[in-house]
């Protein structure tokens, strides 16, 4: 499989504005986007550091995944996303190598990009997202 | 302060060779370096993904920091390192903003680069290393 780069790092936070005040206001990383992903029940602030985006993820009422992470681990790095050329091909390749991606076929994630995930137990403790390059 | 990019991401692992088998052998990220940092009691395998290095950190007998992390959290992302132009200036700036870097003045880290750290409680749960660009 062909990884192009680390696309983004997802940070679970309780208050995206407070996290922005640190990563943007103190560290000086530029804000690329602020959005409420209503379908995913997440408030997201994206700050950029060169080719990598830090996604500050604040769960809203009823959100489950990040909420569970926060309850278990507290705030911190939630996942690492690699940009791949072809996420369907990467999924098939990983299954062929004996891995168990979350889905048999990639699904549209935030922003409509095709994505899939590998769970931490298969990757040395890191939730890994694979995301397809924009065409 | 001027951040140039994410320099590396440190992953705490119990077996660097096993982590390498995944990040290099399966994901295909090229190995940049393998080294035993005797002073730090760490075995390190560096794999590269574009401008960011993943440092696979396996503690050796007597190592404390990563060992404690593994005991508490298990394997996973241990720290995030930003490359800055001037880590002494960044340290002074952060202290001026009310933050408490680990040291008042940067110290030489692995490879002789000047580094300092911000603790997770000040950064939204992320141990942040600041590392000075090579001259």
Interface residues (C-beta under 8 A of the other chain):
Chain A: X1 X2 X3 X4 X5 X6 X9 X11 X12 X13 X18 X19 X22 X23 X26 X27 X28 X29 X49 X50 X51 X52 X56 X73 X74 X75 X76 X77 X80 X82 X94 X97 X99 X120 X122 X123 X124 X125 X126
Chain B: X1 X2 X3 X4 X5 X6 X9 X11 X12 X13 X18 X19 X22 X23 X26 X27 X28 X29 X49 X50 X51 X52 X56 X73 X74 X75 X76 X77 X80 X82 X94 X97 X99 X120 X122 X123 X124 X125 X126
